[in-house]
Amino acid sequence: MRKMRQAFVGLLLLLLGGGGVVLEAVHARADSVMHRYVGVETCEVCHSAKRIGDQFDAWAGSPHARAYADLTTPEARAIADRLHVADPTRDGRCLSCHVTAYGKPLPEVLSTFRRTDGVQCESCHGPGEDYAHFSVMISPKKSKRAGVVIPDETTCKTCHNPSSPTYKGFDYHAALRMIAHPVPAETKRETLEMGDEK
């Protein structure tokens, strides 16, 4: 898919009059091709297996999975009224933290993606189109090169900060324990034995 996009962009630029110089520029930017959002259902395919840690169920039982639905509650309506927000399910002040990929244009979001799934895997781990394939995800090094993000406290504080109308402080380590979804140590060892690049 990536090569096809690169070829299309190269052809388009060539047709617009850039000649060989344009083709060199496209080749030079091959690693900066946009990663696109695929949605949590794509993640579920592999990450619902107990053998690798059942990360999908950990997410599905978390407040992150309910983040969009929470915007329809009486509590959300009361906060919206206080902030003069007509509809929290449509207002960017709410959606920027209650959905993944808010404000991203259609080319960056695949048809498998649904914002109503709330704060999905890709909110923390980055757009998954290029790392979601098993052949890439089986290798931590390959998945990082393909765009997977290992979130940290800064990632969380993008939303969990004083600008949130419901902010009551944020303990990063306690929050991390609440949403923990590790890959079992045995599975990590097997991955290395399968030939993860050293």
C-alpha positions as CSV (number, residue, x, y, z in Angstrom):
1,M,0.0,0.0,0.0
2,R,2.8,2.4,0.9
3,K,4.7,1.8,-2.4
4,M,1.4,2.3,-4.3
5,R,0.9,5.6,-2.6
6,Q,4.5,6.7,-3.2
7,A,4.1,5.7,-6.9
8,F,0.9,7.6,-7.2
9,V,2.4,10.7,-5.6
10,G,5.5,10.5,-7.8
11,L,3.3,10.1,-10.9
12,L,1.2,13.0,-9.9
13,L,4.2,15.3,-9.3
14,L,5.8,14.1,-12.5
15,L,2.6,15.1,-14.4
16,L,2.6,18.4,-12.8
17,G,5.9,19.2,-14.4
18,G,8.7,18.3,-12.0
19,G,10.6,15.7,-14.1
20,G,13.4,13.6,-12.6
21,V,14.0,16.1,-9.7
22,V,10.5,15.4,-8.4
23,L,11.1,11.6,-8.5
24,E,14.2,12.1,-6.4
25,A,12.3,14.2,-3.9
26,V,9.6,11.6,-3.6
27,H,12.2,8.9,-3.0
28,A,14.0,11.0,-0.4
29,R,10.7,11.4,1.6
30,A,9.7,7.7,1.4
31,D,10.1,7.3,5.2
32,S,7.9,10.3,5.9
33,V,4.8,8.9,4.2
34,M,1.7,9.7,6.3
35,H,0.5,7.0,8.6
36,R,-3.3,6.6,8.7
37,Y,-5.7,5.6,11.4
38,V,-7.3,2.2,11.1
39,G,-9.6,1.9,14.2
40,V,-9.8,-0.4,17.1
41,E,-11.4,-3.3,15.2
42,T,-8.2,-3.7,13.3
43,C,-6.3,-3.9,16.6
44,E,-8.8,-6.4,18.1
45,V,-8.0,-9.0,15.5
46,C,-4.7,-9.9,17.1
47,H,-4.9,-8.1,20.5
48,S,-7.8,-10.0,21.8
49,A,-5.8,-13.2,22.1
50,K,-5.0,-14.2,25.7
51,R,-1.6,-15.5,24.6
52,I,-0.4,-12.0,23.8
53,G,-2.1,-10.3,26.7
54,D,-5.7,-9.6,25.6
55,Q,-5.1,-5.8,25.3
56,F,-8.4,-5.3,23.5
57,D,-10.4,-6.4,26.5
58,A,-8.3,-4.3,28.8
59,W,-9.2,-1.3,26.6
60,A,-12.8,-2.3,26.2
61,G,-13.3,-2.2,30.0
62,S,-11.5,1.1,30.4
63,P,-12.9,4.7,30.6
64,H,-11.1,5.3,27.3
65,A,-13.5,3.0,25.5
66,R,-16.4,4.9,26.9
67,A,-15.0,8.4,26.2
68,Y,-17.3,9.2,23.3
69,A,-20.4,7.6,24.9
70,D,-19.7,9.7,28.1
71,L,-20.4,12.8,26.1
72,T,-24.1,11.7,25.9
73,T,-24.6,11.5,29.7
74,P,-26.5,14.0,31.9
75,E,-23.1,14.8,33.5
76,A,-21.7,15.8,30.2
77,R,-24.8,17.8,29.3
78,A,-24.4,19.7,32.6
79,I,-20.7,20.5,31.9
80,A,-21.6,21.5,28.3
81,D,-24.3,23.9,29.6
82,R,-21.8,25.4,32.0
83,L,-19.3,25.9,29.1
84,H,-21.9,27.1,26.6
85,V,-21.4,24.0,24.4
86,A,-24.5,23.2,22.3
87,D,-23.6,19.6,21.7
88,P,-20.6,17.9,23.3
89,T,-20.7,15.1,20.7
90,R,-20.0,17.7,18.0
91,D,-17.9,20.3,19.7
92,G,-14.1,20.3,19.2
93,R,-13.5,21.3,22.8
94,C,-14.9,18.0,23.9
95,L,-14.1,15.8,20.9
96,S,-10.4,16.6,20.9
97,C,-10.0,14.4,24.0
98,H,-13.0,12.1,23.8
99,V,-12.2,10.6,20.3
100,T,-9.2,9.5,18.5
101,A,-8.0,11.4,15.4
102,Y,-10.3,14.4,16.0
103,G,-9.8,16.9,13.2
104,K,-7.8,14.6,11.0
105,P,-8.9,14.9,7.3
106,L,-10.3,11.9,5.5
107,P,-7.1,10.9,3.8
108,E,-5.6,10.2,7.2
109,V,-8.5,8.1,8.5
110,L,-9.4,4.7,6.8
111,S,-13.0,3.5,6.4
112,T,-12.5,1.0,9.2
113,F,-12.2,3.8,11.8
114,R,-15.1,5.0,13.9
115,R,-14.8,8.0,16.2
116,T,-17.7,6.7,18.3
117,D,-15.2,4.1,19.6
118,G,-13.8,6.8,21.8
119,V,-10.2,7.0,22.9
120,Q,-8.8,4.1,20.9
121,C,-5.4,2.4,20.8
122,E,-4.1,4.8,18.2
123,S,-4.7,7.8,20.5
124,C,-1.7,6.6,22.5
125,H,0.2,4.4,20.0
126,G,-0.2,6.5,16.9
127,P,-1.9,5.8,13.6
128,G,-1.7,2.1,12.9
129,E,-1.9,1.5,9.2
130,D,1.8,0.7,8.7
131,Y,2.5,-1.2,12.0
132,A,-0.8,-3.1,12.3
133,H,0.2,-6.1,10.2
134,F,1.3,-9.2,12.2
135,S,4.6,-9.4,10.3
136,V,5.5,-5.9,11.6
137,M,3.9,-6.1,15.1
138,I,5.7,-9.3,15.9
139,S,8.9,-7.3,16.0
140,P,9.2,-4.4,18.4
141,K,11.9,-2.8,16.3
142,K,10.0,-3.1,13.0
143,S,6.8,-1.8,14.6
144,K,8.6,1.3,16.0
145,R,10.1,2.0,12.6
146,A,6.6,1.6,11.1
147,G,5.2,4.3,13.4
148,V,4.1,2.7,16.7
149,V,4.4,5.1,19.6
150,I,5.4,4.0,23.1
151,P,3.3,6.5,25.1
152,D,4.7,8.3,28.1
153,E,3.4,10.8,30.7
154,T,3.4,13.6,28.1
155,T,1.1,11.6,25.8
156,C,-1.4,11.2,28.6
157,K,-1.2,14.8,29.7
158,T,-2.3,15.9,26.2
159,C,-5.8,15.4,27.7
160,H,-5.4,14.8,31.4
161,N,-4.5,18.3,32.3
162,P,-6.0,21.4,34.0
163,S,-7.7,22.6,30.8
164,S,-10.2,19.7,31.1
165,P,-13.4,20.8,32.9
166,T,-13.3,17.6,35.0
167,Y,-9.6,17.7,35.9
168,K,-9.0,16.8,39.6
169,G,-5.3,16.1,39.3
170,F,-3.5,13.4,37.4
171,D,-1.3,10.6,38.9
172,Y,0.5,9.2,35.9
173,H,1.7,6.0,37.6
174,A,-1.7,5.2,39.2
175,A,-3.5,5.9,35.8
176,L,-1.0,3.6,34.0
177,R,-1.8,0.7,36.4
178,M,-5.5,1.2,35.7
179,I,-5.0,0.8,32.0
180,A,-2.1,-1.7,32.0
181,H,-2.2,-4.1,29.1
182,P,1.3,-5.7,28.9
183,V,2.5,-8.4,26.5
184,P,3.3,-11.5,28.7
185,A,7.0,-12.1,29.3
186,E,6.8,-15.5,27.6
187,T,5.4,-14.0,24.4
188,K,8.1,-11.4,24.4
189,R,10.8,-14.2,24.7
190,E,9.1,-16.1,21.8
191,T,9.2,-13.0,19.7
192,L,12.9,-12.6,20.2
193,E,13.4,-16.3,19.4
194,M,11.4,-15.9,16.1
195,G,14.1,-13.5,15.0
196,D,13.4,-10.0,16.1
197,E,16.3,-7.9,14.9
198,K,18.8,-7.6,17.6
